[in-house]
Amino acid sequence: MSDTSQLQLFISHASEDKPSFVRPLAEALKVHFKVWYDEYELTMGDSLLGKINTGLASCDYGVVVLSPAFFQKKWPKAELDGLFSLEQGNRKVILPIWKDIDAEGVAMYSPILAGRLAVPSLDGIDRVVAEIKRAVGVTERVREFSQFDALELRMKKLALNLATRTNAEKKLRTSEGVKEVEAEETKLCQLLQTQFEKVGATSSQLKCAFHRDMSGFQIRGPFRLRLGVRLGGHAMNNVTDTRLDCMIYQMGKGDDFVEMRPQPVTLRERAFRPYFGHDGEPVWTSPNSTEEFMTTQQVAVLLAENFIEFIERESRKP
């Protein structure tokens, strides 16, 4: 368990309860914890709001002395709201103590607090301190176990990623892997062609032509725009050096005349390399990373969006 002497308790209370209970409670808690208590922290001229906000922000737990006087005061209720805002998920921050009040009395002001297990001040300072120590100890152990759970999850994810990398590297060096990658490139081109054929069917201005040869796949769109896809660099049984090069470019005017054809202008280039994901299915990633995977359909959507973006730009030109 964490050393409780490093934990800070914020004591929220009404001033009427200081002499009989809160002051001796603060003294007893100081033996085991760091304690934020107004008589320890506030001096003449201090900003009350500023000091309280600092205390709330730095506290690990809030010891709230609930009493009839507490619910009648502005500042204690504001402090309680601040402590509620610190409770997130399973993190328990508020440790309630009942002074001169019972569950029914607390429920009149706060049904949520009435449902929480609390320790009555009538049990005595020693018992109250012991219950606070126990509550903090349990919560800290739960928190530590949660940290171990997070660490275990992180280690499992690491193991999965390492296994995926090992399996992917093996498959990239097989004829089966080569066939699957080539099939995904064909699927990508088909997805792109199908999408732009649908667009062209509804608008003659957006009608595209499609061409495929040994150098790759090309979509010829309006405004002399082209989208090219080329898979290269792979061998009969190895795709470790394979790249999927995708380029959007624009042909110059007069490109129909071979002898006068100007050089095309490259507008955007993207490159992907083949990989195999956790399930062994082909995916695509950037040439220098195996952290972010994209499916073939996701790559198709990205390329189509990029191509449409340049068509829209051209359509806005005078």
DOBA-48948 format. One line per field, with one value per residue (C-alpha): x, y, z. Coordinates in nm, 3 decimals. Each point is the difference from the previous one (the first is absolute). Layout:
BEGIN
px c(X / ...)
py c(Y / ...)
pz c(Z / ...)
This chain:
BEGIN
px c(0.000 / 0.118 / 0.153 / -0.300 / 0.226 / 0.035 / -0.377 / -0.177 / -0.340 / -0.217 / -0.229 / -0.329 / -0.214 / -0.210 / 0.170 / -0.259 / 0.140 / 0.364 / 0.030 / -0.180 / 0.117 / 0.178 / 0.305 / 0.088 / -0.071 / 0.247 / 0.266 / -0.054 / 0.012 / 0.326 / 0.176 / -0.082 / -0.062 / 0.070 / -0.300 / -0.149 / -0.194 / -0.088 / 0.158 / 0.328 / -0.014 / -0.170 / 0.163 / -0.116 / -0.038 / -0.018 / -0.252 / -0.246 / -0.116 / 0.353 / 0.128 / -0.297 / 0.036 / 0.369 / -0.082 / -0.267 / 0.226 / 0.281 / -0.201 / -0.025 / -0.311 / -0.257 / -0.112 / -0.345 / -0.153 / -0.372 / -0.216 / -0.309 / 0.236 / 0.194 / -0.306 / -0.087 / 0.334 / 0.109 / 0.368 / -0.032 / -0.255 / 0.229 / 0.287 / -0.223 / -0.081 / 0.372 / 0.065 / -0.281 / 0.167 / 0.318 / -0.178 / 0.037 / -0.075 / 0.072 / 0.211 / -0.145 / 0.097 / -0.269 / 0.021 / -0.313 / -0.033 / -0.340 / -0.008 / -0.329 / -0.182 / -0.108 / -0.071 / -0.351 / 0.126 / 0.273 / -0.255 / -0.199 / 0.298 / 0.181 / -0.149 / 0.329 / 0.199 / -0.263 / 0.061 / 0.370 / 0.148 / 0.105 / 0.142 / -0.187 / 0.199 / -0.159 / 0.229 / 0.290 / 0.307 / 0.206 / -0.267 / -0.058 / 0.374 / 0.020 / -0.292 / 0.157 / 0.329 / -0.184 / -0.202 / 0.311 / 0.195 / -0.268 / -0.030 / 0.376 / 0.027 / -0.277 / 0.182 / 0.325 / -0.176 / -0.152 / 0.349 / 0.114 / -0.303 / 0.098 / 0.359 / -0.117 / -0.220 / 0.295 / 0.222 / -0.265 / -0.030 / 0.377 / 0.009 / -0.277 / 0.183 / 0.325 / -0.178 / -0.171 / 0.332 / 0.166 / -0.284 / -0.021 / 0.373 / -0.025 / -0.301 / 0.154 / 0.267 / -0.237 / -0.164 / -0.334 / 0.070 / 0.090 / -0.329 / -0.205 / 0.170 / -0.051 / -0.366 / -0.041 / 0.150 / -0.249 / -0.281 / 0.110 / -0.011 / -0.340 / -0.140 / 0.125 / -0.135 / -0.339 / -0.034 / 0.088 / -0.212 / -0.298 / 0.082 / 0.045 / -0.334 / -0.179 / 0.212 / 0.165 / 0.228 / 0.141 / 0.031 / 0.340 / 0.198 / 0.198 / 0.317 / 0.209 / 0.325 / 0.332 / 0.089 / -0.309 / -0.352 / -0.115 / -0.319 / -0.034 / -0.232 / -0.121 / 0.234 / 0.280 / 0.033 / 0.139 / 0.012 / 0.266 / 0.055 / 0.304 / 0.117 / 0.371 / 0.314 / -0.117 / 0.145 / -0.150 / -0.001 / 0.080 / -0.183 / 0.218 / 0.118 / -0.331 / -0.160 / -0.341 / 0.066 / -0.302 / 0.020 / -0.241 / 0.131 / -0.125 / 0.092 / 0.081 / -0.213 / 0.066 / 0.084 / -0.191 / 0.281 / 0.300 / 0.254 / -0.128 / -0.082 / 0.124 / 0.116 / -0.280 / -0.018 / -0.002 / -0.264 / 0.018 / 0.194 / -0.066 / 0.183 / -0.104 / 0.167 / -0.176 / -0.024 / -0.211 / -0.213 / -0.086 / -0.245 / 0.251 / -0.194 / 0.185 / 0.013 / 0.193 / 0.225 / 0.243 / 0.348 / 0.166 / -0.257 / -0.191 / -0.204 / -0.301 / -0.174 / -0.249 / -0.222 / -0.019 / -0.345 / 0.134 / 0.282 / -0.253 / -0.216 / 0.304 / 0.117 / -0.351 / -0.042 / 0.335 / -0.085 / -0.342 / 0.166 / 0.214 / -0.297 / -0.190 / 0.295 / 0.014 / -0.375 / 0.025 / 0.261 / -0.124)
py c(0.000 / 0.355 / 0.193 / 0.190 / 0.274 / 0.120 / 0.026 / 0.329 / 0.026 / 0.309 / 0.057 / 0.162 / 0.117 / 0.273 / 0.236 / -0.087 / -0.353 / 0.099 / 0.010 / -0.320 / -0.225 / 0.133 / 0.152 / -0.315 / -0.212 / 0.204 / -0.040 / -0.377 / -0.033 / 0.197 / -0.300 / -0.214 / 0.238 / 0.339 / 0.208 / 0.308 / 0.170 / 0.370 / 0.080 / -0.144 / 0.160 / 0.340 / 0.316 / 0.363 / 0.149 / -0.332 / -0.049 / -0.249 / -0.123 / -0.028 / -0.197 / -0.236 / -0.065 / -0.077 / -0.238 / -0.179 / -0.034 / -0.156 / -0.233 / -0.376 / -0.035 / 0.229 / -0.060 / 0.162 / 0.062 / 0.005 / 0.174 / 0.226 / 0.300 / -0.135 / -0.002 / 0.357 / 0.148 / 0.124 / -0.094 / -0.359 / -0.077 / 0.156 / -0.216 / -0.306 / 0.081 / 0.027 / -0.340 / -0.157 / 0.130 / -0.187 / -0.335 / -0.171 / -0.362 / -0.219 / 0.258 / 0.066 / 0.342 / 0.100 / -0.157 / 0.109 / 0.040 / 0.057 / 0.248 / 0.064 / -0.141 / -0.340 / -0.151 / 0.140 / 0.348 / -0.018 / -0.124 / 0.323 / 0.190 / -0.258 / -0.342 / -0.099 / 0.056 / -0.172 / -0.321 / -0.002 / -0.185 / 0.252 / -0.006 / 0.186 / 0.247 / -0.153 / -0.302 / 0.220 / 0.149 / -0.320 / -0.203 / 0.269 / 0.017 / -0.381 / -0.013 / 0.271 / -0.192 / -0.317 / 0.169 / 0.164 / -0.327 / -0.196 / 0.268 / 0.023 / -0.378 / 0.004 / 0.281 / -0.197 / -0.308 / 0.216 / 0.117 / -0.362 / -0.078 / 0.284 / -0.128 / -0.354 / 0.129 / 0.195 / -0.310 / -0.210 / 0.262 / 0.001 / -0.380 / 0.008 / 0.264 / -0.197 / -0.319 / 0.190 / 0.139 / -0.342 / -0.164 / 0.289 / -0.009 / -0.372 / 0.033 / 0.289 / -0.249 / -0.262 / -0.049 / -0.007 / 0.346 / 0.127 / -0.129 / 0.158 / 0.338 / -0.008 / -0.091 / 0.301 / 0.233 / -0.134 / 0.047 / 0.359 / 0.084 / -0.164 / 0.197 / 0.326 / -0.080 / -0.107 / 0.319 / 0.236 / -0.194 / 0.067 / 0.369 / 0.014 / -0.171 / 0.296 / 0.283 / 0.022 / 0.276 / -0.243 / -0.294 / -0.172 / -0.241 / -0.291 / -0.154 / -0.291 / -0.136 / -0.138 / 0.335 / 0.011 / 0.136 / 0.348 / 0.201 / 0.281 / 0.262 / 0.347 / 0.300 / -0.230 / -0.144 / -0.349 / -0.244 / -0.265 / -0.315 / -0.221 / -0.304 / -0.062 / -0.140 / -0.353 / -0.334 / -0.343 / -0.088 / 0.324 / 0.330 / 0.144 / 0.279 / 0.049 / 0.345 / 0.114 / 0.338 / 0.223 / 0.333 / 0.272 / 0.214 / 0.230 / -0.020 / 0.321 / 0.140 / -0.159 / -0.339 / -0.170 / 0.094 / -0.216 / 0.234 / 0.294 / -0.183 / 0.200 / -0.159 / -0.086 / 0.189 / -0.217 / 0.120 / -0.262 / -0.319 / -0.275 / -0.325 / -0.311 / -0.328 / -0.334 / -0.163 / -0.259 / 0.090 / -0.184 / -0.223 / -0.080 / 0.204 / 0.237 / 0.364 / 0.309 / 0.226 / 0.286 / -0.094 / 0.087 / -0.132 / -0.313 / 0.173 / 0.130 / -0.242 / 0.079 / -0.248 / 0.000 / 0.159 / 0.278 / 0.069 / 0.011 / 0.252 / 0.216 / 0.005 / 0.069 / 0.289 / 0.146 / -0.026 / 0.161 / 0.279 / 0.096 / -0.026 / 0.241 / 0.242 / 0.001 / 0.050 / 0.320 / 0.156 / 0.271)
pz c(0.000 / -0.062 / 0.291 / 0.139 / 0.137 / -0.360 / -0.050 / 0.063 / 0.162 / -0.046 / 0.299 / -0.094 / 0.293 / 0.152 / 0.245 / 0.267 / 0.015 / 0.055 / 0.380 / 0.085 / -0.281 / -0.311 / 0.171 / 0.199 / -0.310 / -0.205 / 0.270 / 0.008 / -0.380 / -0.019 / 0.153 / -0.305 / -0.292 / -0.145 / 0.102 / -0.166 / 0.278 / -0.013 / 0.339 / -0.131 / -0.342 / 0.023 / 0.131 / 0.010 / -0.345 / -0.189 / -0.279 / 0.143 / -0.340 / -0.136 / 0.301 / -0.003 / -0.373 / 0.049 / 0.284 / -0.203 / -0.303 / 0.201 / 0.222 / -0.036 / 0.218 / 0.154 / 0.360 / 0.013 / 0.342 / -0.074 / 0.256 / 0.012 / 0.004 / -0.302 / -0.225 / 0.098 / -0.105 / -0.344 / 0.010 / 0.123 / -0.271 / -0.262 / 0.126 / -0.023 / -0.363 / -0.068 / 0.157 / -0.205 / -0.317 / 0.095 / 0.009 / -0.335 / -0.087 / 0.301 / 0.179 / 0.348 / 0.137 / 0.252 / 0.348 / 0.192 / 0.376 / 0.162 / 0.286 / 0.177 / -0.302 / -0.135 / -0.343 / -0.007 / 0.082 / -0.266 / -0.257 / 0.044 / -0.145 / -0.213 / -0.085 / -0.166 / 0.318 / 0.211 / -0.195 / 0.083 / 0.291 / 0.265 / 0.351 / 0.280 / 0.207 / 0.311 / -0.051 / 0.117 / -0.165 / 0.018 / -0.177 / -0.263 / -0.078 / -0.018 / -0.246 / -0.216 / -0.006 / -0.095 / -0.276 / -0.145 / 0.021 / -0.187 / -0.268 / -0.045 / -0.037 / -0.261 / -0.179 / 0.005 / -0.134 / -0.274 / -0.093 / -0.020 / -0.218 / -0.233 / -0.006 / -0.076 / -0.284 / -0.138 / 0.013 / -0.175 / -0.272 / -0.040 / -0.025 / -0.263 / -0.202 / 0.014 / -0.107 / -0.282 / -0.119 / 0.008 / -0.193 / -0.247 / -0.073 / -0.071 / -0.228 / -0.193 / -0.111 / -0.141 / -0.337 / 0.181 / 0.138 / -0.348 / -0.142 / 0.279 / -0.044 / -0.377 / 0.056 / 0.234 / -0.261 / -0.256 / 0.253 / 0.062 / -0.371 / -0.036 / 0.293 / -0.147 / -0.347 / 0.134 / 0.204 / -0.284 / -0.248 / 0.227 / 0.007 / -0.378 / -0.053 / 0.156 / -0.145 / -0.339 / 0.134 / 0.255 / -0.234 / 0.033 / -0.217 / 0.138 / -0.126 / 0.119 / -0.136 / 0.122 / 0.157 / 0.221 / 0.021 / -0.100 / 0.035 / -0.253 / 0.141 / -0.106 / -0.019 / -0.123 / 0.352 / 0.045 / 0.291 / -0.038 / 0.209 / -0.043 / 0.197 / -0.041 / 0.151 / 0.076 / -0.103 / -0.061 / 0.370 / 0.181 / 0.055 / 0.276 / -0.233 / -0.178 / -0.014 / -0.110 / -0.160 / -0.050 / -0.178 / -0.104 / -0.285 / -0.275 / -0.364 / -0.182 / -0.279 / -0.333 / 0.150 / -0.283 / -0.237 / 0.074 / -0.155 / 0.208 / 0.322 / 0.303 / 0.324 / 0.246 / 0.328 / 0.312 / 0.248 / 0.274 / 0.064 / 0.251 / 0.061 / 0.189 / 0.078 / 0.042 / 0.340 / 0.178 / 0.302 / 0.321 / -0.186 / -0.277 / -0.258 / -0.236 / 0.106 / -0.108 / 0.201 / -0.062 / -0.124 / 0.331 / 0.246 / 0.094 / 0.271 / -0.194 / -0.232 / -0.276 / -0.177 / -0.379 / 0.019 / 0.223 / -0.247 / -0.285 / 0.188 / 0.078 / -0.362 / -0.132 / 0.244 / -0.102 / -0.371 / 0.048 / 0.200 / -0.301 / -0.237 / 0.227 / 0.000 / -0.376 / -0.028 / 0.206 / -0.224 / -0.240)
